[in-house]
Amino acid sequence: MLQGIIGAFCIRIPVSLLMKSIQPVSLFRIGLATPCATLVQILFCIIALIVKNRKSRDPISQ
């Protein structure tokens, strides 16, 4: 859930505002905020998966 909030509020909104400030303004550029947020969310999930797998293999944590 945290990765969704970060993707929406920390990536999608700032990227939309940044793209809006670049002249000429186009809907395509503003629309790029959604794939950027999705990419960040996927990276967060991959990192979480790697960390979880490392912890499950660590004999000290068991």
HTML snippet that shows the backbone in 3Dmol.js (N, CA, C, O; Angstrom):
<script src="https://3Dmol.org/build/3Dmol-min.js"></script>
<div id="view" style="width:600px;height:400px;position:relative"></div>
<script>
const pdb = `
ATOM      1  N   MET A   1       0.824  -1.183   0.000  1.00  0.00           N
ATOM      2  CA  MET A   1       0.000   0.000   0.000  1.00  0.00           C
ATOM      3  C   MET A   1       0.878   1.260   0.000  1.00  0.00           C
ATOM      4  O   MET A   1       0.547   2.261  -0.637  1.00  0.00           O
ATOM      5  N   LEU A   2       1.977   1.193   0.711  1.00  0.00           N
ATOM      6  CA  LEU A   2       2.871   2.343   0.777  1.00  0.00           C
ATOM      7  C   LEU A   2       3.442   2.685  -0.594  1.00  0.00           C
ATOM      8  O   LEU A   2       3.588   3.859  -0.933  1.00  0.00           O
ATOM      9  N   GLN A   3       3.762   1.677  -1.373  1.00  0.00           N
ATOM     10  CA  GLN A   3       4.309   1.947  -2.700  1.00  0.00           C
ATOM     11  C   GLN A   3       3.273   2.619  -3.597  1.00  0.00           C
ATOM     12  O   GLN A   3       3.642   3.409  -4.467  1.00  0.00           O
ATOM     13  N   GLY A   4       1.999   2.330  -3.410  1.00  0.00           N
ATOM     14  CA  GLY A   4       0.951   2.988  -4.180  1.00  0.00           C
ATOM     15  C   GLY A   4       0.808   4.458  -3.823  1.00  0.00           C
ATOM     16  O   GLY A   4       0.619   5.305  -4.696  1.00  0.00           O
ATOM     17  N   ILE A   5       0.900   4.753  -2.538  1.00  0.00           N
ATOM     18  CA  ILE A   5       0.809   6.147  -2.084  1.00  0.00           C
ATOM     19  C   ILE A   5       2.013   6.943  -2.569  1.00  0.00           C
ATOM     20  O   ILE A   5       1.873   8.071  -3.043  1.00  0.00           O
ATOM     21  N   ILE A   6       3.200   6.345  -2.447  1.00  0.00           N
ATOM     22  CA  ILE A   6       4.417   7.022  -2.925  1.00  0.00           C
ATOM     23  C   ILE A   6       4.342   7.247  -4.427  1.00  0.00           C
ATOM     24  O   ILE A   6       4.697   8.317  -4.920  1.00  0.00           O
ATOM     25  N   GLY A   7       3.877   6.230  -5.156  1.00  0.00           N
ATOM     26  CA  GLY A   7       3.764   6.375  -6.605  1.00  0.00           C
ATOM     27  C   GLY A   7       2.797   7.470  -7.010  1.00  0.00           C
ATOM     28  O   GLY A   7       3.057   8.217  -7.953  1.00  0.00           O
ATOM     29  N   ALA A   8       1.682   7.568  -6.299  1.00  0.00           N
ATOM     30  CA  ALA A   8       0.669   8.552  -6.664  1.00  0.00           C
ATOM     31  C   ALA A   8       1.064   9.970  -6.264  1.00  0.00           C
ATOM     32  O   ALA A   8       1.016  10.889  -7.082  1.00  0.00           O
ATOM     33  N   PHE A   9       1.455  10.142  -5.006  1.00  0.00           N
ATOM     34  CA  PHE A   9       1.656  11.493  -4.502  1.00  0.00           C
ATOM     35  C   PHE A   9       3.083  12.010  -4.650  1.00  0.00           C
ATOM     36  O   PHE A   9       3.293  13.219  -4.756  1.00  0.00           O
ATOM     37  N   CYS A  10       4.058  11.119  -4.659  1.00  0.00           N
ATOM     38  CA  CYS A  10       5.457  11.576  -4.735  1.00  0.00           C
ATOM     39  C   CYS A  10       6.037  11.492  -6.136  1.00  0.00           C
ATOM     40  O   CYS A  10       7.085  12.078  -6.407  1.00  0.00           O
ATOM     41  N   ILE A  11       5.374  10.775  -7.025  1.00  0.00           N
ATOM     42  CA  ILE A  11       5.889  10.648  -8.390  1.00  0.00           C
ATOM     43  C   ILE A  11       4.899  11.233  -9.399  1.00  0.00           C
ATOM     44  O   ILE A  11       5.253  12.133 -10.161  1.00  0.00           O
ATOM     45  N   ARG A  12       3.680  10.734  -9.408  1.00  0.00           N
ATOM     46  CA  ARG A  12       2.723  11.106 -10.457  1.00  0.00           C
ATOM     47  C   ARG A  12       2.388  12.596 -10.450  1.00  0.00           C
ATOM     48  O   ARG A  12       2.412  13.237 -11.501  1.00  0.00           O
ATOM     49  N   ILE A  13       2.080  13.148  -9.297  1.00  0.00           N
ATOM     50  CA  ILE A  13       1.699  14.565  -9.230  1.00  0.00           C
ATOM     51  C   ILE A  13       2.877  15.484  -9.564  1.00  0.00           C
ATOM     52  O   ILE A  13       2.713  16.395 -10.376  1.00  0.00           O
ATOM     53  N   PRO A  14       4.072  15.278  -8.964  1.00  0.00           N
ATOM     54  CA  PRO A  14       5.191  16.157  -9.332  1.00  0.00           C
ATOM     55  C   PRO A  14       5.593  16.049 -10.808  1.00  0.00           C
ATOM     56  O   PRO A  14       5.927  17.054 -11.435  1.00  0.00           O
ATOM     57  N   VAL A  15       5.562  14.832 -11.363  1.00  0.00           N
ATOM     58  CA  VAL A  15       5.918  14.680 -12.783  1.00  0.00           C
ATOM     59  C   VAL A  15       4.882  15.373 -13.656  1.00  0.00           C
ATOM     60  O   VAL A  15       5.237  15.996 -14.656  1.00  0.00           O
ATOM     61  N   SER A  16       3.615  15.276 -13.297  1.00  0.00           N
ATOM     62  CA  SER A  16       2.569  15.980 -14.062  1.00  0.00           C
ATOM     63  C   SER A  16       2.790  17.484 -14.036  1.00  0.00           C
ATOM     64  O   SER A  16       2.680  18.151 -15.065  1.00  0.00           O
ATOM     65  N   LEU A  17       3.102  18.015 -12.862  1.00  0.00           N
ATOM     66  CA  LEU A  17       3.339  19.453 -12.751  1.00  0.00           C
ATOM     67  C   LEU A  17       4.592  19.878 -13.515  1.00  0.00           C
ATOM     68  O   LEU A  17       4.621  20.949 -14.121  1.00  0.00           O
ATOM     69  N   LEU A  18       5.619  19.040 -13.482  1.00  0.00           N
ATOM     70  CA  LEU A  18       6.842  19.336 -14.230  1.00  0.00           C
ATOM     71  C   LEU A  18       6.576  19.344 -15.730  1.00  0.00           C
ATOM     72  O   LEU A  18       7.017  20.248 -16.440  1.00  0.00           O
ATOM     73  N   MET A  19       5.860  18.348 -16.203  1.00  0.00           N
ATOM     74  CA  MET A  19       5.570  18.267 -17.639  1.00  0.00           C
ATOM     75  C   MET A  19       4.652  19.399 -18.087  1.00  0.00           C
ATOM     76  O   MET A  19       4.713  19.839 -19.235  1.00  0.00           O
ATOM     77  N   LYS A  20       3.801  19.868 -17.174  1.00  0.00           N
ATOM     78  CA  LYS A  20       2.910  20.976 -17.515  1.00  0.00           C
ATOM     79  C   LYS A  20       3.689  22.275 -17.717  1.00  0.00           C
ATOM     80  O   LYS A  20       3.267  23.159 -18.461  1.00  0.00           O
ATOM     81  N   SER A  21       4.829  22.370 -17.045  1.00  0.00           N
ATOM     82  CA  SER A  21       5.609  23.610 -17.144  1.00  0.00           C
ATOM     83  C   SER A  21       6.514  23.671 -18.367  1.00  0.00           C
ATOM     84  O   SER A  21       7.058  24.729 -18.681  1.00  0.00           O
ATOM     85  N   ILE A  22       6.681  22.540 -19.065  1.00  0.00           N
ATOM     86  CA  ILE A  22       7.523  22.510 -20.269  1.00  0.00           C
ATOM     87  C   ILE A  22       6.681  22.957 -21.458  1.00  0.00           C
ATOM     88  O   ILE A  22       5.606  22.414 -21.715  1.00  0.00           O
ATOM     89  N   GLN A  23       7.177  23.935 -22.163  1.00  0.00           N
ATOM     90  CA  GLN A  23       6.459  24.461 -23.332  1.00  0.00           C
ATOM     91  C   GLN A  23       6.910  23.753 -24.591  1.00  0.00           C
ATOM     92  O   GLN A  23       8.105  23.469 -24.682  1.00  0.00           O
ATOM     93  N   PRO A  24       6.104  23.447 -25.544  1.00  0.00           N
ATOM     94  CA  PRO A  24       4.648  23.550 -25.561  1.00  0.00           C
ATOM     95  C   PRO A  24       4.028  22.434 -24.727  1.00  0.00           C
ATOM     96  O   PRO A  24       4.508  21.300 -24.734  1.00  0.00           O
ATOM     97  N   VAL A  25       2.978  22.762 -24.024  1.00  0.00           N
ATOM     98  CA  VAL A  25       2.285  21.799 -23.165  1.00  0.00           C
ATOM     99  C   VAL A  25       1.547  20.806 -24.053  1.00  0.00           C
ATOM    100  O   VAL A  25       0.828  21.192 -24.974  1.00  0.00           O
ATOM    101  N   SER A  26       1.735  19.522 -23.764  1.00  0.00           N
ATOM    102  CA  SER A  26       0.997  18.506 -24.518  1.00  0.00           C
ATOM    103  C   SER A  26       0.446  17.465 -23.548  1.00  0.00           C
ATOM    104  O   SER A  26       1.041  17.181 -22.509  1.00  0.00           O
ATOM    105  N   LEU A  27      -0.678  16.918 -23.906  1.00  0.00           N
ATOM    106  CA  LEU A  27      -1.314  15.904 -23.084  1.00  0.00           C
ATOM    107  C   LEU A  27      -0.460  14.645 -23.026  1.00  0.00           C
ATOM    108  O   LEU A  27      -0.490  13.919 -22.032  1.00  0.00           O
ATOM    109  N   PHE A  28       0.301  14.381 -24.082  1.00  0.00           N
ATOM    110  CA  PHE A  28       1.187  13.219 -24.091  1.00  0.00           C
ATOM    111  C   PHE A  28       2.236  13.329 -22.986  1.00  0.00           C
ATOM    112  O   PHE A  28       2.464  12.368 -22.250  1.00  0.00           O
ATOM    113  N   ARG A  29       2.862  14.472 -22.868  1.00  0.00           N
ATOM    114  CA  ARG A  29       3.891  14.663 -21.834  1.00  0.00           C
ATOM    115  C   ARG A  29       3.299  14.555 -20.435  1.00  0.00           C
ATOM    116  O   ARG A  29       3.884  13.925 -19.554  1.00  0.00           O
ATOM    117  N   ILE A  30       2.152  15.161 -20.235  1.00  0.00           N
ATOM    118  CA  ILE A  30       1.505  15.087 -18.922  1.00  0.00           C
ATOM    119  C   ILE A  30       1.115  13.639 -18.622  1.00  0.00           C
ATOM    120  O   ILE A  30       1.198  13.193 -17.478  1.00  0.00           O
ATOM    121  N   GLY A  31       0.696  12.917 -19.643  1.00  0.00           N
ATOM    122  CA  GLY A  31       0.308  11.514 -19.476  1.00  0.00           C
ATOM    123  C   GLY A  31       1.472  10.590 -19.154  1.00  0.00           C
ATOM    124  O   GLY A  31       1.250   9.468 -18.699  1.00  0.00           O
ATOM    125  N   LEU A  32       2.695  11.024 -19.375  1.00  0.00           N
ATOM    126  CA  LEU A  32       3.858  10.209 -19.043  1.00  0.00           C
ATOM    127  C   LEU A  32       4.042  10.036 -17.543  1.00  0.00           C
ATOM    128  O   LEU A  32       4.820   9.183 -17.118  1.00  0.00           O
ATOM    129  N   ALA A  33       3.356  10.812 -16.745  1.00  0.00           N
ATOM    130  CA  ALA A  33       3.462  10.702 -15.287  1.00  0.00           C
ATOM    131  C   ALA A  33       2.966   9.345 -14.801  1.00  0.00           C
ATOM    132  O   ALA A  33       3.522   8.793 -13.852  1.00  0.00           O
ATOM    133  N   THR A  34       1.948   8.808 -15.421  1.00  0.00           N
ATOM    134  CA  THR A  34       1.401   7.520 -14.984  1.00  0.00           C
ATOM    135  C   THR A  34       2.386   6.376 -15.195  1.00  0.00           C
ATOM    136  O   THR A  34       2.602   5.601 -14.264  1.00  0.00           O
ATOM    137  N   PRO A  35       2.998   6.229 -16.379  1.00  0.00           N
ATOM    138  CA  PRO A  35       4.000   5.167 -16.518  1.00  0.00           C
ATOM    139  C   PRO A  35       5.224   5.367 -15.620  1.00  0.00           C
ATOM    140  O   PRO A  35       5.822   4.390 -15.167  1.00  0.00           O
ATOM    141  N   CYS A  36       5.597   6.611 -15.361  1.00  0.00           N
ATOM    142  CA  CYS A  36       6.717   6.869 -14.443  1.00  0.00           C
ATOM    143  C   CYS A  36       6.386   6.368 -13.044  1.00  0.00           C
ATOM    144  O   CYS A  36       7.222   5.739 -12.396  1.00  0.00           O
ATOM    145  N   ALA A  37       5.185   6.640 -12.579  1.00  0.00           N
ATOM    146  CA  ALA A  37       4.767   6.182 -11.253  1.00  0.00           C
ATOM    147  C   ALA A  37       4.688   4.656 -11.211  1.00  0.00           C
ATOM    148  O   ALA A  37       5.060   4.041 -10.212  1.00  0.00           O
ATOM    149  N   THR A  38       4.210   4.055 -12.280  1.00  0.00           N
ATOM    150  CA  THR A  38       4.121   2.598 -12.342  1.00  0.00           C
ATOM    151  C   THR A  38       5.507   1.970 -12.292  1.00  0.00           C
ATOM    152  O   THR A  38       5.706   0.957 -11.621  1.00  0.00           O
ATOM    153  N   LEU A  39       6.455   2.556 -12.990  1.00  0.00           N
ATOM    154  CA  LEU A  39       7.823   2.047 -12.980  1.00  0.00           C
ATOM    155  C   LEU A  39       8.414   2.101 -11.571  1.00  0.00           C
ATOM    156  O   LEU A  39       9.060   1.147 -11.137  1.00  0.00           O
ATOM    157  N   VAL A  40       8.203   3.182 -10.870  1.00  0.00           N
ATOM    158  CA  VAL A  40       8.706   3.319  -9.496  1.00  0.00           C
ATOM    159  C   VAL A  40       8.030   2.287  -8.590  1.00  0.00           C
ATOM    160  O   VAL A  40       8.694   1.691  -7.741  1.00  0.00           O
ATOM    161  N   GLN A  41       6.745   2.069  -8.753  1.00  0.00           N
ATOM    162  CA  GLN A  41       6.041   1.092  -7.932  1.00  0.00           C
ATOM    163  C   GLN A  41       6.557  -0.320  -8.193  1.00  0.00           C
ATOM    164  O   GLN A  41       6.704  -1.108  -7.259  1.00  0.00           O
ATOM    165  N   ILE A  42       6.828  -0.640  -9.440  1.00  0.00           N
ATOM    166  CA  ILE A  42       7.383  -1.955  -9.773  1.00  0.00           C
ATOM    167  C   ILE A  42       8.760  -2.125  -9.151  1.00  0.00           C
ATOM    168  O   ILE A  42       9.074  -3.191  -8.622  1.00  0.00           O
ATOM    169  N   LEU A  43       9.583  -1.085  -9.210  1.00  0.00           N
ATOM    170  CA  LEU A  43      10.909  -1.157  -8.598  1.00  0.00           C
ATOM    171  C   LEU A  43      10.810  -1.373  -7.094  1.00  0.00           C
ATOM    172  O   LEU A  43      11.571  -2.160  -6.532  1.00  0.00           O
ATOM    173  N   PHE A  44       9.877  -0.680  -6.430  1.00  0.00           N
ATOM    174  CA  PHE A  44       9.675  -0.878  -4.995  1.00  0.00           C
ATOM    175  C   PHE A  44       9.289  -2.328  -4.689  1.00  0.00           C
ATOM    176  O   PHE A  44       9.785  -2.911  -3.726  1.00  0.00           O
ATOM    177  N   CYS A  45       8.412  -2.905  -5.501  1.00  0.00           N
ATOM    178  CA  CYS A  45       7.989  -4.287  -5.279  1.00  0.00           C
ATOM    179  C   CYS A  45       9.145  -5.266  -5.490  1.00  0.00           C
ATOM    180  O   CYS A  45       9.283  -6.230  -4.736  1.00  0.00           O
ATOM    181  N   ILE A  46       9.968  -5.030  -6.500  1.00  0.00           N
ATOM    182  CA  ILE A  46      11.126  -5.901  -6.741  1.00  0.00           C
ATOM    183  C   ILE A  46      12.116  -5.804  -5.582  1.00  0.00           C
ATOM    184  O   ILE A  46      12.648  -6.820  -5.135  1.00  0.00           O
ATOM    185  N   ILE A  47      12.361  -4.601  -5.098  1.00  0.00           N
ATOM    186  CA  ILE A  47      13.269  -4.424  -3.961  1.00  0.00           C
ATOM    187  C   ILE A  47      12.714  -5.128  -2.728  1.00  0.00           C
ATOM    188  O   ILE A  47      13.463  -5.790  -2.009  1.00  0.00           O
ATOM    189  N   ALA A  48      11.420  -4.996  -2.473  1.00  0.00           N
ATOM    190  CA  ALA A  48      10.805  -5.655  -1.322  1.00  0.00           C
ATOM    191  C   ALA A  48      10.908  -7.173  -1.451  1.00  0.00           C
ATOM    192  O   ALA A  48      11.144  -7.860  -0.457  1.00  0.00           O
ATOM    193  N   LEU A  49      10.739  -7.695  -2.636  1.00  0.00           N
ATOM    194  CA  LEU A  49      10.850  -9.135  -2.863  1.00  0.00           C
ATOM    195  C   LEU A  49      12.276  -9.621  -2.603  1.00  0.00           C
ATOM    196  O   LEU A  49      12.477 -10.660  -1.974  1.00  0.00           O
ATOM    197  N   ILE A  50      13.259  -8.872  -3.084  1.00  0.00           N
ATOM    198  CA  ILE A  50      14.660  -9.245  -2.859  1.00  0.00           C
ATOM    199  C   ILE A  50      14.992  -9.226  -1.376  1.00  0.00           C
ATOM    200  O   ILE A  50      15.633 -10.147  -0.871  1.00  0.00           O
ATOM    201  N   VAL A  51      14.560  -8.184  -0.675  1.00  0.00           N
ATOM    202  CA  VAL A  51      14.826  -8.088   0.767  1.00  0.00           C
ATOM    203  C   VAL A  51      14.150  -9.235   1.513  1.00  0.00           C
ATOM    204  O   VAL A  51      14.749  -9.820   2.416  1.00  0.00           O
ATOM    205  N   LYS A  52      12.921  -9.559   1.151  1.00  0.00           N
ATOM    206  CA  LYS A  52      12.196 -10.649   1.807  1.00  0.00           C
ATOM    207  C   LYS A  52      12.889 -11.980   1.562  1.00  0.00           C
ATOM    208  O   LYS A  52      13.002 -12.790   2.482  1.00  0.00           O
ATOM    209  N   ASN A  53      13.353 -12.222   0.348  1.00  0.00           N
ATOM    210  CA  ASN A  53      14.036 -13.477   0.045  1.00  0.00           C
ATOM    211  C   ASN A  53      15.360 -13.587   0.787  1.00  0.00           C
ATOM    212  O   ASN A  53      15.728 -14.675   1.230  1.00  0.00           O
ATOM    213  N   ARG A  54      16.072 -12.493   0.927  1.00  0.00           N
ATOM    214  CA  ARG A  54      17.330 -12.525   1.677  1.00  0.00           C
ATOM    215  C   ARG A  54      17.087 -12.816   3.143  1.00  0.00           C
ATOM    216  O   ARG A  54      17.842 -13.567   3.760  1.00  0.00           O
ATOM    217  N   LYS A  55      16.041 -12.230   3.710  1.00  0.00           N
ATOM    218  CA  LYS A  55      15.731 -12.474   5.120  1.00  0.00           C
ATOM    219  C   LYS A  55      15.305 -13.912   5.352  1.00  0.00           C
ATOM    220  O   LYS A  55      15.629 -14.481   6.394  1.00  0.00           O
ATOM    221  N   SER A  56      14.588 -14.520   4.412  1.00  0.00           N
ATOM    222  CA  SER A  56      14.133 -15.897   4.591  1.00  0.00           C
ATOM    223  C   SER A  56      15.290 -16.891   4.482  1.00  0.00           C
ATOM    224  O   SER A  56      15.201 -17.986   5.037  1.00  0.00           O
ATOM    225  N   ARG A  57      16.368 -16.543   3.787  1.00  0.00           N
ATOM    226  CA  ARG A  57      17.533 -17.416   3.679  1.00  0.00           C
ATOM    227  C   ARG A  57      18.527 -17.220   4.810  1.00  0.00           C
ATOM    228  O   ARG A  57      19.410 -18.056   5.005  1.00  0.00           O
ATOM    229  N   ASP A  58      18.404 -16.149   5.549  1.00  0.00           N
ATOM    230  CA  ASP A  58      19.337 -15.829   6.636  1.00  0.00           C
ATOM    231  C   ASP A  58      19.065 -16.764   7.828  1.00  0.00           C
ATOM    232  O   ASP A  58      17.984 -16.697   8.413  1.00  0.00           O
ATOM    233  N   PRO A  59      20.026 -17.637   8.202  1.00  0.00           N
ATOM    234  CA  PRO A  59      19.780 -18.565   9.310  1.00  0.00           C
ATOM    235  C   PRO A  59      19.687 -17.884  10.668  1.00  0.00           C
ATOM    236  O   PRO A  59      19.105 -18.445  11.597  1.00  0.00           O
ATOM    237  N   ILE A  60      20.242 -16.697  10.802  1.00  0.00           N
ATOM    238  CA  ILE A  60      20.201 -15.975  12.074  1.00  0.00           C
ATOM    239  C   ILE A  60      18.779 -15.522  12.394  1.00  0.00           C
ATOM    240  O   ILE A  60      18.374 -15.537  13.556  1.00  0.00           O
ATOM    241  N   SER A  61      18.024 -15.123  11.385  1.00  0.00           N
ATOM    242  CA  SER A  61      16.682 -14.597  11.616  1.00  0.00           C
ATOM    243  C   SER A  61      15.655 -15.691  11.909  1.00  0.00           C
ATOM    244  O   SER A  61      14.523 -15.379  12.279  1.00  0.00           O
ATOM    245  N   GLN A  62      16.025 -16.971  11.751  1.00  0.00           N
ATOM    246  CA  GLN A  62      15.068 -18.060  11.986  1.00  0.00           C
ATOM    247  C   GLN A  62      15.093 -18.562  13.375  1.00  0.00           C
ATOM    248  O   GLN A  62      14.342 -19.476  13.715  1.00  0.00           O
TER     249      GLN A  62
END
`;
const viewer = $3Dmol.createViewer("view");
viewer.addModel(pdb, "pdb");
viewer.setStyle({}, {cartoon: {color: "spectrum"}});
viewer.zoomTo();
viewer.render();
</script>
